[in-house]
Amino acid sequence: MTDHEALGATAAGGSTRFVVPSSVAERIELCLFDAQNAESDRLDLAPGDDGLWRAEVGGVGPGQRYGFRVHGPGDPARGHACDPAKLLVDPAARRVTGELRRTAELTAPGVDSSALVPRSVVIDTSSGADLDGRPSTAWDRTVAYEAHVGHLTARHPLVGAEDRGGYRGLASDPVVDHLLRLGVTAIELLPVQHFVSEGELVAQGRQNVWGYNPLAWSAAHAGYASAGGDPVAELRAAVDALHRAGIEVWLDVVFNHTCEGSLGSGPILSLRGFDNAVMYRLIAGPSGLVDDDVTGCGNAIEARSPIVRRLIRESLVHWVTHYGIDGFRFDLASTLAREDDGFATDAPLFAELAAEPALAGTKLVAEPWDGGPGGYALGGFPTPWREWSDRFRDDGRDLWRGRASWAVAAGRLTGSADVFRHHDREATSGVNAIATHDGFTVADLVSYDEPTDEGHGQRSWGGGREGPTADADVVADRRRRQRALLGMLCVAQGVPQILSGDEIGRSQGGQANGYTLDPDQWGLAWVQADWDLAAWVSAAVALRHRHPALRRATWLDPADPRLRWHAEDGTEMHDGEWPSVGTGALQVVLDGSDLDDDRLLLVLVPHHEPVSVVLPDGEWEVALDARWDRPPRPGDEPHVSGQIDLAGPTLMALIDR
């Protein structure tokens, strides 16, 4: 389905072809710039019957800086914002250079913005990525690791100072070695699409660190390149290095909004200046058209528009074919499948991405909600999509603070069939996480009742104290619950995702909304890392890898003999017989004989009261126990049978030997 003629700038044979979309432009000028950003030439593009404007320019090749000026209607009340005084970034730019200078001139009509706006750059797309070298890990074997390119290495003492906080640090030996020891199979990167900070943040002397404010969907963020380095080459090299280690690379992509903000008050930087009424969702307001802000970011992309879907599709294809990217997590993905009355399971974008040959086998993960009414769509995405499961996150957190029922916990441990088991979807449809970039870290979940910043509530519990404490009993309880939360993630059906730094006890000091923090404030503090916790989490991930019974690709029915539930007294439980979470223990028997695997037993004790647990018949080797500060050496695992006395909170995983 890939179009022969790509949008953007394509260099070949000593010339470059420029193709941009606009259904309302009366004239579009291509502006060429030299290395000092001085304008060197200006050419008109030719309009086509297909809504595309084109120019073939000889003597122009990779490295050429350029921008556009669009003449056309500029009436915001009618949804238009063309202004030839505004230099525009190519909607399909594959590289961007230069800083965005936030001033009122970006928005003021008729005021030239060329001194304030980054330049698009032509790149060489003739050599593609080594797609045969991609790991192509099966979903049931996938363990994801969500990380921020900058924060991962900003404070890493073993990464060279010149490489910290960027693409080169991402693929450095210390980082790759850590990922391999941890056992993750995929690293999901917070946005690396070229982004800028919001105007209100700049006015306060702050910056958007997470990157959910894109300017150019197809360009690697220039801020993660080394001094004087090429972001395209450095990101490609990082992806190649991770692939050689057997680790997939996923990108968190932001196609639901851009950095242009609200119509009439936000800057004119790219999409808005080309064709605002086609690019963004608009609704009638008191004095004309206004943004249908279902993202909470001032604007929302109009994915019902064919040209918007083409921009998205070609962007994804570029990330795959040029960089070798293995998968994508779509931020506020419901926005991309919205009709007037909310989320549509048969949205055109789904069919178009499924029909794109270049995306075959690429992992697609949805954040299945947005900020508007009817936008919560968990469980509504079609095969082969996977979805972030906030149900696992919330119920898992509630379980280990004593506020979830055993029935709810059972559902989350077995893949959330109540959410995902329909339309032939697999048991790996849910991506499970206890913590993500947005909210508390796991260490803060067990240390704070409330955020210390303006962030929202986190379903957290400090164990009777708020924040750091010298109370040894509270500290021990917190460490157990940390391990239990991360352990539950590793033994539950579905696809586990670990937040970068949770395996070494990273804290943000109770801050739940760190998108503007400097990397030195909340980057991974490797020098203070809890390496005992890292060893424990590595053991939990290794247990998952060894035992396919913990990661089935197919569902188990409640009555399936390979799945059994027992109370603490050994009594087998069935639907309707679940006791409350506040008492006793839950035992889960997983028979993996059909997978050439062992019989496994999970024991969950989320409360503090001592409990006697009558184990199912067998000689059980304790493979994992949240009471351990670190796992024992291989071969030294304890064995138990009959009845054992436990004091929670703890999570245990046992193997019938």
C-alpha positions as CSV (number, residue, x, y, z in Angstrom):
1,M,0.0,0.0,0.0
2,T,3.0,2.3,0.2
3,D,2.7,5.1,-2.3
4,H,5.5,5.3,-4.9
5,E,5.8,9.0,-4.3
6,A,6.5,9.8,-0.7
7,L,5.6,13.0,1.0
8,G,8.4,15.2,2.1
9,A,11.8,15.5,0.5
10,T,13.3,12.6,-1.4
11,A,16.8,12.9,-2.8
12,A,17.8,10.8,-5.8
13,G,20.1,11.2,-8.9
14,G,21.5,14.7,-8.1
15,S,18.1,16.3,-7.4
16,T,15.4,16.3,-4.7
17,R,11.7,16.0,-5.1
18,F,9.6,18.0,-2.6
19,V,5.9,17.0,-2.0
20,V,3.6,18.7,0.5
21,P,-0.2,18.6,1.0
22,S,-2.7,21.4,1.0
23,S,-6.2,21.6,-0.2
24,V,-6.6,25.4,0.3
25,A,-3.2,26.9,-0.7
26,E,-3.2,29.4,-3.5
27,R,0.6,29.3,-3.7
28,I,3.4,27.4,-1.9
29,E,7.0,28.6,-1.9
30,L,10.0,26.3,-1.2
31,C,12.7,28.3,0.7
32,L,16.2,27.0,0.5
33,F,18.8,27.9,3.2
34,D,22.6,27.7,3.4
35,A,24.6,26.3,6.4
36,Q,24.3,29.7,8.2
37,N,20.5,29.6,7.8
38,A,20.5,32.4,5.3
39,E,17.9,32.1,2.5
40,S,19.7,31.2,-0.7
41,D,16.8,30.6,-3.1
42,R,13.0,30.5,-3.3
43,L,11.0,28.4,-5.7
44,D,7.3,27.8,-6.4
45,L,5.8,24.4,-6.1
46,A,3.3,23.2,-8.7
47,P,-0.2,22.2,-7.5
48,G,-1.7,18.8,-8.4
49,D,-5.3,17.6,-8.8
50,D,-4.6,15.3,-5.8
51,G,-4.2,18.1,-3.3
52,L,-0.4,17.7,-3.3
53,W,2.2,20.4,-4.3
54,R,5.4,19.3,-6.0
55,A,8.8,20.6,-7.1
56,E,11.8,18.8,-8.5
57,V,15.0,20.8,-7.7
58,G,18.3,19.9,-9.4
59,G,21.6,20.3,-7.6
60,V,19.9,19.8,-4.2
61,G,20.7,16.8,-2.1
62,P,21.2,15.4,1.5
63,G,22.1,18.2,3.9
64,Q,20.0,20.9,2.2
65,R,18.1,23.0,4.7
66,Y,14.6,24.2,3.6
67,G,11.2,25.4,4.7
68,F,7.9,26.5,3.1
69,R,5.7,29.5,2.9
70,V,2.0,28.9,2.2
71,H,-0.3,31.6,0.6
72,G,-4.0,31.1,1.2
73,P,-6.9,31.8,3.5
74,G,-6.0,32.9,7.0
75,D,-9.4,33.2,8.7
76,P,-9.3,31.2,12.0
77,A,-13.1,31.6,12.4
78,R,-13.4,29.4,9.2
79,G,-10.7,27.1,10.4
80,H,-7.9,28.4,8.2
81,A,-4.4,29.7,9.2
82,C,-2.4,30.1,6.0
83,D,0.2,33.0,6.5
84,P,3.1,33.4,4.0
85,A,5.0,35.3,6.7
86,K,5.4,32.1,8.6
87,L,8.2,29.7,7.6
88,L,6.9,26.2,8.0
89,V,8.5,22.9,8.8
90,D,7.8,20.2,6.3
91,P,5.0,18.0,7.7
92,A,7.0,14.9,6.6
93,A,10.4,16.3,7.5
94,R,12.9,13.5,8.3
95,R,15.4,15.8,10.0
96,V,15.1,19.1,11.8
97,T,17.9,21.4,12.8
98,G,18.0,24.6,14.8
99,E,16.1,25.8,17.9
100,L,12.5,27.1,18.1
101,R,12.6,30.5,19.6
102,R,9.3,31.1,21.4
103,T,8.1,34.7,20.9
104,A,4.9,36.4,20.1
105,E,6.1,36.7,16.5
106,L,5.3,33.0,15.9
107,T,1.6,33.7,16.3
108,A,1.2,37.3,15.2
109,P,-0.4,37.5,11.7
110,G,1.8,38.8,9.0
111,V,5.0,38.9,11.0
112,D,8.0,37.0,9.5
113,S,9.0,34.0,11.7
114,S,11.9,32.8,9.7
115,A,14.5,33.8,12.3
116,L,12.6,31.8,15.0
117,V,11.8,28.5,13.3
118,P,14.0,25.3,12.8
119,R,14.8,24.2,9.3
120,S,13.8,21.0,7.7
121,V,16.8,19.0,6.3
122,V,17.0,16.7,3.3
123,I,18.5,13.3,4.3
124,D,19.8,10.3,2.3
125,T,17.1,7.6,2.3
126,S,18.7,5.4,-0.3
127,S,20.1,2.9,2.2
128,G,17.5,1.2,4.4
129,A,17.9,-0.5,7.8
130,D,18.8,-4.2,8.1
131,L,15.3,-5.5,8.6
132,D,16.6,-9.1,8.6
133,G,18.5,-8.3,11.7
134,R,15.5,-7.4,13.8
135,P,14.9,-9.8,16.7
136,S,11.2,-10.4,15.9
137,T,10.4,-11.6,19.4
138,A,7.1,-13.4,19.8
139,W,4.5,-11.6,22.0
140,D,4.4,-14.4,24.6
141,R,8.2,-14.1,25.0
142,T,8.2,-10.3,25.2
143,V,9.3,-8.3,28.3
144,A,9.3,-4.6,27.6
145,Y,11.2,-1.8,29.3
146,E,9.9,1.7,29.1
147,A,12.8,4.3,29.1
148,H,13.6,7.9,28.3
149,V,16.7,8.3,26.1
150,G,18.1,11.1,28.2
151,H,17.2,9.9,31.7
152,L,18.6,6.4,31.1
153,T,22.2,7.6,31.0
154,A,22.2,11.2,32.2
155,R,23.8,10.1,35.5
156,H,25.5,6.9,34.5
157,P,29.1,6.9,35.7
158,L,30.2,4.2,33.3
159,V,28.9,6.0,30.2
160,G,31.2,8.5,28.7
161,A,30.4,12.1,29.6
162,E,30.0,13.0,25.9
163,D,27.5,10.2,25.4
164,R,25.3,10.6,28.4
165,G,21.7,11.6,27.8
166,G,21.6,10.8,24.2
167,Y,21.4,8.2,21.4
168,R,25.0,7.1,21.8
169,G,24.6,6.4,25.6
170,L,21.4,4.4,24.8
171,A,23.5,1.8,23.0
172,S,26.6,2.0,25.2
173,D,27.9,-1.3,26.6
174,P,26.9,-0.5,30.3
175,V,23.3,0.0,29.2
176,V,23.0,-2.9,26.9
177,D,24.7,-5.2,29.5
178,H,22.2,-4.0,32.1
179,L,19.2,-4.7,29.8
180,L,20.6,-8.2,29.1
181,R,21.1,-9.0,32.8
182,L,17.6,-7.8,33.5
183,G,16.2,-10.1,30.7
184,V,14.1,-7.6,28.9
185,T,13.5,-8.2,25.2
186,A,12.3,-4.8,24.1
187,I,13.1,-1.2,25.0
188,E,10.2,1.2,24.5
189,L,11.5,4.8,24.1
190,L,9.6,7.8,25.2
191,P,9.1,10.1,22.2
192,V,12.1,10.6,19.9
193,Q,10.0,12.4,17.3
194,H,11.5,15.9,17.1
195,F,9.7,17.9,19.8
196,V,9.8,21.3,21.4
197,S,8.7,22.8,24.7
198,E,5.3,24.5,25.2
199,G,5.3,28.3,25.2
200,E,4.0,28.6,28.8
201,L,6.9,26.4,30.0
202,V,9.5,28.4,28.2
203,A,8.1,31.6,29.8
204,Q,8.7,30.0,33.2
205,G,12.2,28.9,32.3
206,R,11.2,25.2,32.2
207,Q,11.2,22.6,29.4
208,N,9.2,19.6,28.3
209,V,11.5,16.7,29.1
210,W,9.2,13.7,28.2
211,G,8.8,14.8,24.6
212,Y,5.0,14.6,24.1
213,N,4.9,17.8,22.1
214,P,6.0,16.9,18.5
215,L,7.0,19.3,15.8
216,A,8.1,16.7,13.2
217,W,6.7,13.2,13.3
218,S,9.3,11.6,11.1
219,A,12.4,13.4,12.4
220,A,14.7,12.0,15.1
221,H,14.8,14.5,18.0
222,A,18.0,16.5,17.5
223,G,18.4,17.2,21.2
224,Y,19.5,13.6,21.8
225,A,22.4,13.8,19.3
226,S,26.0,14.4,20.5
227,A,27.5,17.8,20.1
228,G,27.7,18.4,16.4
229,G,26.4,14.9,15.7
230,D,23.8,13.7,13.3
231,P,20.6,12.5,15.1
232,V,19.7,10.2,12.2
233,A,23.0,8.4,12.1
234,E,23.3,8.1,15.9
235,L,19.8,6.7,16.4
236,R,20.3,4.2,13.6
237,A,23.5,3.1,15.2
238,A,21.8,2.7,18.6
239,V,19.0,0.6,17.1
240,D,21.6,-1.6,15.3
241,A,23.5,-2.1,18.5
242,L,20.4,-3.1,20.5
243,H,19.3,-5.5,17.7
244,R,22.7,-7.2,17.8
245,A,22.1,-7.8,21.5
246,G,18.7,-9.3,20.6
247,I,16.7,-6.4,22.0
248,E,13.8,-4.8,20.1
249,V,13.3,-1.1,19.9
250,W,9.8,0.4,20.1
251,L,9.0,4.1,19.8
252,D,6.3,5.9,21.8
253,V,4.8,8.0,19.0
254,V,2.6,11.1,19.3
255,F,0.2,11.4,16.4
256,N,-2.8,12.7,18.4
257,H,-1.7,16.3,18.6
258,T,1.3,18.6,17.7
259,C,3.1,21.5,19.3
260,E,1.0,24.1,17.5
261,G,-1.5,24.4,20.4
262,S,-4.9,26.0,20.0
263,L,-6.2,27.6,16.8
264,G,-5.8,31.4,17.0
265,S,-3.5,31.4,20.0
266,G,-0.9,28.8,19.2
267,P,2.0,29.2,16.8
268,I,1.9,28.5,13.1
269,L,4.8,26.1,12.6
270,S,3.8,23.3,10.2
271,L,0.5,21.4,9.7
272,R,-1.6,24.5,10.7
273,G,0.0,26.7,8.1
274,F,-0.6,24.1,5.3
275,D,-4.2,23.1,5.9
276,N,-5.5,23.6,9.4
277,A,-9.1,22.6,8.8
278,V,-8.0,19.3,7.3
279,M,-5.2,18.5,9.8
280,Y,-7.0,19.2,13.1
281,R,-10.4,18.3,14.6
282,L,-12.6,21.4,14.7
283,I,-16.1,22.1,16.1
284,A,-18.4,25.1,16.0
285,G,-17.8,27.7,18.7
286,P,-19.6,30.9,19.7
287,S,-17.6,33.0,17.1
288,G,-16.6,30.4,14.5
289,L,-14.7,27.1,14.4
290,V,-12.5,26.1,17.4
291,D,-10.4,23.1,18.3
292,D,-12.2,19.9,19.4
293,D,-9.6,19.4,22.1
294,V,-10.1,15.7,23.0
295,T,-6.4,15.4,23.9
296,G,-6.1,18.1,26.5
297,C,-3.2,19.6,24.6
298,G,-5.0,22.4,22.8
299,N,-5.5,20.6,19.5
300,A,-6.3,17.1,18.2
301,I,-5.3,15.5,14.9
302,E,-8.1,14.8,12.5
303,A,-7.4,11.1,11.6
304,R,-10.6,11.0,9.6
305,S,-8.7,13.0,7.0
306,P,-7.0,10.7,4.3
307,I,-4.0,13.0,4.1
308,V,-3.4,12.9,7.9
309,R,-3.6,9.1,7.8
310,R,-1.1,9.1,4.9
311,L,1.3,11.3,6.9
312,I,1.0,8.9,9.9
313,R,1.4,5.8,7.8
314,E,4.4,7.1,5.9
315,S,6.0,8.3,9.1
316,L,5.7,4.8,10.6
317,V,7.1,3.2,7.4
318,H,10.0,5.6,7.5
319,W,10.8,4.6,11.2
320,V,10.7,1.0,10.2
321,T,12.5,1.0,6.9
322,H,15.1,3.6,7.7
323,Y,15.8,2.9,11.4
324,G,14.7,-0.7,11.8
325,I,12.1,0.1,14.5
326,D,10.3,-3.0,15.7
327,G,7.2,-1.5,17.3
328,F,5.2,1.5,18.3
329,R,3.2,2.6,21.3
330,F,0.6,5.2,20.2
331,D,0.0,7.9,22.7
332,L,-3.7,8.7,23.3
333,A,-4.5,6.3,20.5
334,S,-8.2,6.6,20.8
335,T,-7.9,10.0,19.2
336,L,-6.9,8.3,16.0
337,A,-10.1,6.3,15.9
338,R,-12.6,8.9,16.8
339,E,-15.9,9.6,15.0
340,D,-18.2,12.3,16.2
341,D,-19.7,10.1,18.9
342,G,-16.5,8.6,20.2
343,F,-14.2,5.7,19.5
344,A,-14.8,3.5,16.4
345,T,-13.4,0.0,16.3
346,D,-13.5,0.0,12.5
347,A,-11.6,3.3,12.1
348,P,-9.9,3.6,8.6
349,L,-6.5,4.0,10.1
350,F,-6.6,0.4,11.5
351,A,-7.3,-1.0,8.1
352,E,-4.7,1.1,6.3
353,L,-1.9,0.2,8.7
354,A,-2.9,-3.5,8.5
355,A,-2.7,-3.3,4.7
356,E,0.7,-1.6,4.6
357,P,3.3,-4.3,3.6
358,A,6.2,-2.4,5.1
359,L,4.6,-2.6,8.6
360,A,3.9,-6.4,8.4
361,G,5.1,-7.9,11.7
362,T,5.6,-4.6,13.4
363,K,4.3,-4.5,16.9
364,L,1.4,-2.0,17.5
365,V,0.5,-1.0,21.1
366,A,-2.3,1.5,22.0
367,E,-2.7,3.7,24.9
368,P,-6.5,3.1,24.6
369,W,-7.9,6.4,25.8
370,D,-7.8,10.1,25.2
371,G,-9.1,13.2,27.1
372,G,-12.5,13.5,25.5
373,P,-16.0,12.0,26.2
374,G,-16.3,8.4,24.8
375,G,-12.5,8.1,24.4
376,Y,-11.9,5.4,26.9
377,A,-11.6,2.3,24.7
378,L,-9.7,-0.4,26.7
379,G,-10.3,-3.7,25.0
380,G,-11.7,-2.1,21.9
381,F,-8.7,-2.2,19.6
382,P,-8.7,-4.9,16.8
383,T,-6.1,-7.7,16.3
384,P,-3.1,-7.4,16.0
385,W,-3.1,-4.4,18.4
386,R,-2.0,-4.7,22.0
387,E,-3.1,-2.2,24.6
388,W,-1.8,-0.7,27.8
389,S,-3.9,-2.0,30.6
390,D,-4.7,0.5,33.3
391,R,-6.9,-2.1,34.8
392,F,-3.8,-4.2,35.6
393,R,-2.0,-1.2,36.9
394,D,-4.8,0.0,39.2
395,D,-6.0,-3.4,40.4
396,G,-2.4,-4.5,41.0
397,R,-1.7,-1.4,43.1
398,D,-4.9,-1.9,45.0
399,L,-4.1,-5.5,45.8
400,W,-0.8,-4.7,47.5
401,R,-2.4,-1.9,49.6
402,G,-5.3,-4.2,50.7
403,R,-8.1,-2.8,48.6
404,A,-8.8,-5.3,45.8
405,S,-10.8,-8.5,46.0
406,W,-9.3,-11.9,45.2
407,A,-11.6,-12.2,42.2
408,V,-10.2,-9.0,40.7
409,A,-6.7,-10.2,41.4
410,A,-7.4,-13.5,39.7
411,G,-8.6,-11.8,36.6
412,R,-5.4,-9.7,36.3
413,L,-3.1,-12.6,37.0
414,T,-4.7,-14.6,34.1
415,G,-4.5,-11.9,31.4
416,S,-7.7,-9.8,32.1
417,A,-10.0,-12.0,30.0
418,D,-12.9,-9.8,31.1
419,V,-11.3,-6.9,29.1
420,F,-9.5,-8.6,26.2
421,R,-11.0,-12.0,25.5
422,H,-13.2,-11.3,22.5
423,H,-13.0,-11.2,18.7
424,D,-10.3,-13.9,18.7
425,R,-7.8,-11.8,20.5
426,E,-4.8,-13.5,22.1
427,A,-4.0,-13.8,25.8
428,T,-1.1,-11.4,25.2
429,S,-3.4,-8.5,24.2
430,G,-2.9,-6.6,27.4
431,V,0.4,-4.9,28.1
432,N,0.7,-4.9,31.9
433,A,2.5,-2.3,33.9
434,I,2.6,-1.3,37.6
435,A,4.3,2.0,36.9
436,T,4.9,4.0,33.8
437,H,6.5,7.4,33.0
438,D,3.3,9.1,33.9
439,G,3.0,8.8,37.7
440,F,4.8,7.3,40.7
441,T,7.7,5.0,40.4
442,V,7.2,1.7,42.2
443,A,9.5,2.9,45.0
444,D,7.2,5.9,45.5
445,L,4.1,3.8,45.3
446,V,5.1,2.2,48.6
447,S,6.5,5.4,50.2
448,Y,3.8,8.1,49.7
449,D,0.1,8.3,50.2
450,E,-0.1,11.5,48.1
451,P,2.0,13.1,45.5
452,T,4.4,15.9,46.5
453,D,3.6,17.9,43.3
454,E,0.5,18.8,41.4
455,G,0.2,15.2,40.1
456,H,-3.1,13.2,40.6
457,G,-3.6,10.4,43.1
458,Q,-1.7,7.2,42.5
459,R,-3.4,4.4,44.5
460,S,-0.4,4.3,46.7
461,W,0.3,3.7,50.3
462,G,3.3,4.7,52.4
463,G,2.9,2.0,55.0
464,G,2.1,4.4,57.9
465,R,4.7,7.0,57.1
466,E,5.0,9.6,54.4
467,G,8.2,9.7,52.4
468,P,11.7,8.6,53.6
469,T,11.8,7.1,57.1
470,A,14.3,5.4,59.4
471,D,11.6,3.1,60.8
472,A,13.1,-0.3,60.1
473,D,9.8,-2.1,60.1
474,V,8.2,0.3,57.6
475,V,11.3,0.1,55.4
476,A,11.2,-3.7,55.4
477,D,7.5,-3.7,54.6
478,R,8.0,-1.2,51.7
479,R,10.8,-3.3,50.2
480,R,8.5,-6.4,50.3
481,R,5.7,-4.6,48.6
482,Q,8.1,-3.3,45.9
483,R,9.2,-6.8,45.2
484,A,5.6,-8.1,45.3
485,L,4.4,-5.5,42.8
486,L,7.2,-6.2,40.4
487,G,6.9,-9.9,41.0
488,M,3.2,-9.9,40.1
489,L,4.1,-8.1,36.9
490,C,6.5,-10.9,36.0
491,V,4.2,-13.9,36.8
492,A,0.9,-12.5,35.3
493,Q,-0.3,-13.6,31.9
494,G,-0.1,-10.9,29.3
495,V,2.9,-8.7,28.3
496,P,4.9,-7.3,31.2
497,Q,6.4,-3.8,30.9
498,I,8.9,-2.5,33.5
499,L,9.5,1.2,34.0
500,S,13.1,2.1,33.6
501,G,14.7,2.5,37.0
502,D,12.1,0.6,39.0
503,E,14.4,-2.4,39.1
504,I,17.0,-0.3,41.0
505,G,14.6,1.4,43.3
506,R,14.4,4.8,41.6
507,S,12.4,7.5,43.4
508,Q,11.2,10.8,42.2
509,G,10.7,12.0,45.7
510,G,6.9,11.6,45.5
511,Q,6.5,13.6,42.3
512,A,3.8,12.1,40.0
513,N,4.1,14.5,37.1
514,G,7.7,14.8,36.1
515,Y,7.4,15.9,32.4
516,T,9.2,19.2,33.0
517,L,11.9,17.9,35.4
518,D,15.6,18.2,34.4
519,P,17.3,14.8,33.9
520,D,19.6,15.4,36.8
521,Q,16.6,15.7,39.1
522,W,15.0,12.4,38.2
523,G,17.3,10.5,35.8
524,L,18.4,7.1,37.0
525,A,20.7,7.5,40.0
526,W,23.0,4.6,39.1
527,V,25.4,5.3,41.9
528,Q,22.7,4.8,44.5
529,A,21.1,1.8,42.7
530,D,19.6,-1.0,44.8
531,W,21.4,-3.8,43.1
532,D,19.8,-6.4,45.4
533,L,16.4,-5.4,44.0
534,A,17.9,-5.5,40.5
535,A,19.0,-9.1,41.1
536,W,15.6,-10.0,42.5
537,V,13.8,-8.5,39.4
538,S,16.2,-10.2,37.1
539,A,15.4,-13.5,38.8
540,A,11.7,-12.8,38.4
541,V,12.1,-12.1,34.6
542,A,14.3,-15.2,34.2
543,L,11.6,-17.3,35.9
544,R,9.1,-16.0,33.4
545,H,11.4,-16.8,30.5
546,R,12.0,-20.4,31.7
547,H,8.3,-21.2,32.2
548,P,5.9,-20.9,29.3
549,A,3.1,-21.6,31.8
550,L,3.5,-18.0,33.0
551,R,3.2,-16.5,29.5
552,R,0.7,-18.5,27.5
553,A,-0.3,-17.1,24.1
554,T,-3.8,-18.7,24.4
555,W,-6.5,-18.3,27.0
556,L,-7.3,-20.7,29.8
557,D,-11.0,-21.2,30.6
558,P,-11.9,-20.9,34.3
559,A,-12.8,-24.6,34.4
560,D,-9.6,-25.7,32.6
561,P,-7.8,-28.3,34.8
562,R,-4.5,-26.6,34.0
563,L,-5.6,-23.7,36.2
564,R,-6.6,-24.1,39.9
565,W,-7.3,-21.7,42.7
566,H,-6.9,-22.6,46.4
567,A,-7.6,-20.7,49.7
568,E,-4.9,-20.7,52.4
569,D,-6.4,-23.8,53.9
570,G,-5.9,-25.7,50.7
571,T,-9.6,-25.7,49.7
572,E,-10.1,-25.4,46.0
573,M,-12.1,-22.3,45.0
574,H,-14.5,-21.8,42.1
575,D,-16.4,-18.7,40.8
576,G,-18.5,-17.2,43.6
577,E,-16.3,-18.6,46.3
578,W,-13.7,-15.9,46.6
579,P,-13.0,-14.5,50.0
580,S,-12.1,-10.9,50.6
581,V,-8.5,-9.8,50.1
582,G,-8.1,-8.7,53.7
583,T,-7.7,-12.2,55.0
584,G,-5.8,-15.3,54.2
585,A,-3.8,-16.1,51.1
586,L,-4.6,-16.9,47.4
587,Q,-2.9,-19.9,45.8
588,V,-2.8,-20.3,42.0
589,V,-1.7,-23.7,40.5
590,L,-0.6,-23.5,36.8
591,D,0.0,-26.8,35.1
592,G,2.3,-26.5,32.2
593,S,2.5,-30.1,31.2
594,D,1.0,-29.3,27.8
595,L,3.9,-26.9,27.2
596,D,6.5,-29.3,28.4
597,D,6.7,-27.2,31.5
598,D,6.5,-27.8,35.3
599,R,3.6,-27.4,37.6
600,L,3.9,-24.0,39.2
601,L,2.3,-22.5,42.3
602,L,1.8,-18.8,43.0
603,V,1.1,-17.7,46.6
604,L,-0.1,-14.2,47.3
605,V,-0.3,-12.7,50.8
606,P,-0.9,-8.9,50.5
607,H,-1.6,-8.2,54.2
608,H,0.5,-8.2,57.4
609,E,-1.2,-10.8,59.6
610,P,0.5,-14.2,59.9
611,V,-1.2,-16.9,58.0
612,S,-0.8,-20.7,57.8
613,V,-0.9,-21.9,54.2
614,V,-1.7,-25.5,53.3
615,L,0.1,-26.1,50.0
616,P,-1.3,-28.4,47.3
617,D,0.3,-31.8,47.2
618,G,3.8,-31.8,45.9
619,E,7.5,-31.1,46.8
620,W,7.8,-27.4,46.1
621,E,10.9,-25.5,45.3
622,V,10.7,-21.8,46.2
623,A,11.9,-20.0,43.0
624,L,10.9,-16.5,44.1
625,D,9.8,-14.9,47.4
626,A,9.2,-11.2,48.0
627,R,10.5,-11.7,51.5
628,W,14.0,-12.3,50.1
629,D,16.3,-9.2,49.9
630,R,17.9,-11.0,47.0
631,P,17.4,-14.4,45.4
632,P,19.5,-17.4,46.5
633,R,22.3,-18.8,44.3
634,P,21.1,-21.4,41.8
635,G,20.8,-24.8,43.5
636,D,20.3,-23.2,47.0
637,E,16.6,-22.6,46.6
638,P,14.6,-23.8,49.6
639,H,12.0,-26.6,49.3
640,V,8.7,-26.8,51.2
641,S,5.7,-29.0,51.4
642,G,2.6,-29.4,53.5
643,Q,1.8,-26.4,55.6
644,I,4.0,-23.2,55.8
645,D,3.6,-20.2,58.0
646,L,3.9,-16.8,56.3
647,A,3.9,-13.2,57.4
648,G,3.0,-10.9,54.6
649,P,3.1,-9.0,52.5
650,T,4.7,-11.4,50.1
651,L,4.4,-13.1,46.7
652,M,5.9,-16.5,46.2
653,A,6.5,-18.6,43.0
654,L,7.1,-22.3,43.6
655,I,7.9,-25.2,41.2
656,D,6.7,-28.7,41.8
657,R,9.9,-30.9,41.9
